[in-house]
């Protein structure tokens, strides 16, 4: 399904879609929330947004989530949900839309889903989203103030030592990653990494720059990228103050089956 039209008048996005395509307004709203609608080349975020006369609206569609991979929920309440994303599943729609992604799977289940951070497609692990717009301000504030703690397991080539901090700038911006070695064997090491900043591909790029690329990283890892079928990076722990109550919340996700054998080989204690 793909439709393209020029808005002949100023009106709500979902109403215009219903007038120019075979879609009903409720279906149009769902499609917008799942990332399948663009206005003047920009992905629309809300079905209620006002589209100005002369704007170009593209209804690109999204993949059928009935065949989507399993997306376990590690925590849910009336405000937030924390899902365990598998390796290979994007967190959100790409620029062209049309692919299955974690945000879209949840948007097909819930009336509202807000995305506040992302996890690389080849990585696995915890992703936090809101299911109540009233929780957005609290989550945004926690990220801005650095009170959201994100812990990752990574298998790297070589042994960088017992602990350390990578602080090389990325894309001209300050970036810092702390790490502790959990085990080492067979020319590899298992690190627990903590983000102090949230730059694109931060852990992957820092590890590669330090001479210890992550196993399975086909983008930054060189020869190490061919050593395992998937990226050996898993977001296993998320800790934050709850956006409504302020109480501390910790969510964990055990390493998936496609990483456990590699973690054991690299020296992670059983």
C-alpha positions as CSV (number, residue, x, y, z in Angstrom):
1,X,0.0,0.0,0.0
2,X,1.4,3.4,-1.0
3,X,-0.5,6.7,-1.6
4,X,0.8,10.2,-2.3
5,X,-1.3,13.3,-2.4
6,X,-1.1,17.1,-1.9
7,X,-3.3,18.6,0.8
8,X,-5.9,20.8,-0.8
9,X,-6.7,22.5,2.5
10,X,-5.4,22.8,6.1
11,X,-6.7,20.0,8.2
12,X,-5.9,17.2,10.6
13,X,-3.6,14.5,9.2
14,X,-5.8,11.5,9.9
15,X,-8.8,13.3,8.4
16,X,-6.9,14.1,5.2
17,X,-5.7,10.5,4.9
18,X,-9.2,9.2,5.2
19,X,-10.4,11.7,2.5
20,X,-7.6,10.9,0.0
21,X,-7.1,7.1,0.5
22,X,-9.3,4.0,1.2
23,X,-8.2,4.1,4.8
24,X,-10.7,4.9,7.7
25,X,-9.5,7.5,10.2
26,X,-8.8,4.9,13.0
27,X,-6.6,2.9,10.5
28,X,-4.9,6.2,9.5
29,X,-4.2,7.0,13.2
30,X,-2.6,3.6,13.7
31,X,-0.5,3.9,10.6
32,X,0.9,7.3,11.7
33,X,1.8,5.9,15.1
34,X,3.6,3.0,13.5
35,X,5.8,5.3,11.4
36,X,4.1,4.8,8.0
37,X,3.2,8.4,7.1
38,X,5.4,11.2,6.0
39,X,4.6,14.9,5.5
40,X,6.9,16.9,3.2
41,X,9.5,14.1,3.6
42,X,9.3,14.2,7.4
43,X,7.9,11.2,9.3
44,X,4.7,12.2,11.0
45,X,4.5,11.6,14.7
46,X,0.9,12.4,15.6
47,X,-2.3,11.7,13.7
48,X,-3.8,14.9,15.2
49,X,-1.1,17.2,13.8
50,X,-2.3,20.0,11.4
51,X,-1.2,19.7,7.8
52,X,-1.0,22.9,5.9
53,X,-2.4,23.4,2.5
54,X,0.0,22.3,-0.3
55,X,1.9,19.8,1.9
56,X,2.8,16.5,0.3
57,X,1.5,13.5,2.3
58,X,3.0,10.1,1.6
59,X,1.2,7.0,3.1
60,X,4.0,4.4,2.8
61,X,2.5,1.7,5.0
62,X,4.3,-0.6,7.5
63,X,5.1,-4.3,7.6
64,X,2.4,-6.7,8.8
65,X,3.1,-7.2,12.5
66,X,1.1,-10.5,12.6
67,X,4.4,-12.2,11.5
68,X,6.6,-10.1,13.7
69,X,9.3,-11.7,15.9
70,X,8.5,-12.2,19.6
71,X,8.9,-9.1,21.7
72,X,8.9,-10.1,25.4
73,X,7.8,-7.5,27.9
74,X,10.2,-7.5,31.0
75,X,8.1,-4.8,32.8
76,X,4.8,-3.1,32.3
77,X,2.5,-0.8,34.3
78,X,0.0,1.9,33.4
79,X,2.8,4.4,32.5
80,X,5.7,2.5,30.9
81,X,6.7,-0.8,29.2
82,X,10.2,-2.2,28.9
83,X,10.6,-4.8,26.1
84,X,13.4,-7.2,25.3
85,X,14.3,-6.5,21.7
86,X,15.9,-9.4,19.7
87,X,18.9,-8.9,17.5
88,X,18.0,-7.9,14.0
89,X,14.8,-6.1,14.9
90,X,14.9,-2.3,14.4
91,X,13.8,-0.2,17.3
92,X,11.8,2.2,15.1
93,X,10.9,2.6,11.4
94,X,13.7,3.6,9.0
95,X,13.5,6.5,6.7
96,X,11.6,4.6,4.1
97,X,9.2,2.9,6.5
98,X,7.7,-0.5,5.5
99,X,9.7,-2.7,7.9
100,X,8.7,-4.4,11.1
101,X,10.1,-2.6,14.2
102,X,9.7,-2.8,18.0
103,X,7.8,0.5,18.2
104,X,5.4,-0.6,15.5
105,X,4.8,-3.9,17.2
106,X,3.8,-2.2,20.5
107,X,1.8,0.5,18.7
108,X,-0.3,-2.3,17.2
109,X,-1.2,-3.4,20.8
110,X,-1.5,-0.1,22.6
111,X,-3.4,3.2,22.0
112,X,-0.2,5.2,22.6
113,X,3.5,4.3,22.6
114,X,6.2,6.9,23.1
115,X,9.8,6.1,22.2
116,X,12.6,7.7,24.3
117,X,15.8,5.9,23.4
118,X,17.0,3.4,20.8
119,X,19.0,0.3,20.5
120,X,21.1,-0.7,17.5
121,X,19.3,-3.1,15.2
122,X,22.0,-5.9,15.5
123,X,22.0,-5.5,19.3
124,X,19.6,-7.1,21.7
125,X,18.1,-6.2,25.0
126,X,16.0,-3.7,26.9
127,X,14.2,-0.7,25.3
128,X,12.0,1.6,27.4
129,X,8.8,3.1,26.0
130,X,5.9,5.0,27.5
131,X,2.2,3.9,27.2
132,X,0.8,7.0,28.9
133,X,1.8,10.5,27.5
134,X,1.7,11.8,31.1
135,X,4.9,9.8,31.8
136,X,6.9,11.5,29.0
137,X,8.1,14.5,30.9
138,X,9.4,12.3,33.7
139,X,11.3,10.0,31.4
140,X,12.7,12.9,29.3
141,X,13.9,14.5,32.6
142,X,15.6,11.3,33.7
143,X,17.5,11.0,30.5
144,X,18.5,14.7,30.6
145,X,19.7,14.4,34.2
146,X,21.5,11.2,33.6
147,X,19.5,9.2,36.2
148,X,18.7,6.4,33.6
149,X,21.4,3.7,34.0
150,X,21.9,1.4,31.0
151,X,24.2,-1.6,31.4
152,X,25.4,-3.8,28.5
153,X,27.2,-7.1,28.1
154,X,29.7,-7.0,25.3
155,X,32.2,-9.7,24.1
156,X,35.3,-8.0,22.7
157,X,38.4,-9.1,20.9
158,X,41.4,-9.3,23.2
159,X,41.6,-8.3,26.8
160,X,41.5,-4.6,27.6
161,X,42.2,-5.2,31.3
162,X,40.2,-5.3,34.5
163,X,38.4,-2.0,34.1
164,X,38.5,1.3,32.4
165,X,36.8,4.3,30.7
166,X,36.8,5.2,27.1
167,X,36.3,8.9,26.6
168,X,37.2,9.6,22.9
169,X,34.9,12.2,21.4
170,X,32.4,10.9,18.7
171,X,31.3,13.1,15.9
172,X,32.7,16.1,17.6
173,X,30.7,15.5,20.8
174,X,31.8,14.4,24.3
175,X,31.3,10.7,24.8
176,X,32.2,8.4,27.7
177,X,31.8,4.6,28.3
178,X,32.8,2.9,31.5
179,X,33.5,-0.8,31.6
180,X,34.5,-3.7,33.9
181,X,35.8,-7.1,32.7
182,X,33.7,-10.0,33.9
183,X,35.8,-12.7,32.3
184,X,38.4,-13.5,29.7
185,X,39.2,-16.6,27.6
186,X,40.1,-17.8,24.1
187,X,41.4,-14.4,23.1
188,X,38.2,-12.6,24.1
189,X,36.8,-10.7,27.1
190,X,33.3,-10.2,28.4
191,X,32.8,-6.6,29.5
192,X,29.9,-4.9,31.4
193,X,29.6,-1.5,29.9
194,X,27.9,1.6,31.3
195,X,26.9,4.6,29.2
196,X,27.7,8.1,30.6
197,X,26.5,9.6,27.3
198,X,24.3,8.3,24.5
199,X,26.1,8.8,21.1
200,X,25.3,6.7,18.0
201,X,26.9,3.3,18.2
202,X,28.9,4.6,21.2
203,X,30.0,1.3,22.8
204,X,30.8,-0.3,19.4
205,X,32.8,2.7,18.2
206,X,34.7,3.2,21.5
207,X,35.6,-0.5,21.6
208,X,36.9,-0.5,18.0
209,X,38.8,2.7,18.6
210,X,40.5,1.1,21.7
211,X,41.6,-1.9,19.6
212,X,39.1,-4.3,21.1
213,X,36.2,-4.4,18.6
214,X,33.0,-6.2,19.6
215,X,32.7,-9.7,18.2
216,X,30.1,-9.9,15.4
217,X,30.3,-6.1,14.7
218,X,30.1,-6.1,10.9
219,X,30.1,-2.3,10.7
220,X,33.0,-1.3,13.1
221,X,34.7,-4.6,14.0
222,X,36.8,-5.5,10.9
223,X,37.7,-9.2,11.0
224,X,36.1,-9.6,14.5
225,X,32.8,-8.9,12.7
226,X,32.9,-12.3,11.0
227,X,33.7,-14.2,14.2
228,X,30.0,-14.6,15.3
229,X,26.7,-14.6,13.5
230,X,25.3,-11.6,15.4
231,X,26.6,-8.5,17.3
232,X,27.8,-9.6,20.7
233,X,26.1,-6.6,22.5
234,X,23.2,-7.1,24.9
235,X,21.4,-4.3,26.9
236,X,20.8,-6.5,30.0
237,X,20.0,-4.0,32.8
238,X,18.0,-0.7,33.0
239,X,17.6,1.3,36.2
240,X,15.7,4.6,36.6
241,X,13.4,6.5,38.9
242,X,9.8,5.7,38.0
243,X,8.4,8.7,36.0
244,X,5.2,8.9,38.1
245,X,6.2,7.7,41.6
246,X,9.9,8.5,41.6
247,X,10.6,5.1,43.2
248,X,13.7,3.3,41.9
249,X,13.0,0.7,39.2
250,X,15.4,-1.9,37.9
251,X,14.6,-4.2,35.0
252,X,16.9,-7.0,33.7
253,X,16.9,-9.3,30.7
254,X,19.1,-12.4,30.6
255,X,21.3,-12.9,27.6
256,X,19.5,-14.6,24.7
257,X,20.3,-18.1,23.5
258,X,22.1,-16.8,20.4
259,X,24.8,-15.2,22.8
260,X,25.1,-17.6,25.7
261,X,27.5,-20.0,24.1
262,X,29.8,-17.1,23.1
263,X,29.7,-15.6,26.6
264,X,30.7,-18.9,28.1
265,X,33.6,-19.3,25.6
266,X,34.8,-15.8,26.4
267,X,35.0,-16.6,30.1
268,X,31.7,-15.3,31.7
269,X,31.2,-17.3,34.9
270,X,28.2,-19.6,34.8
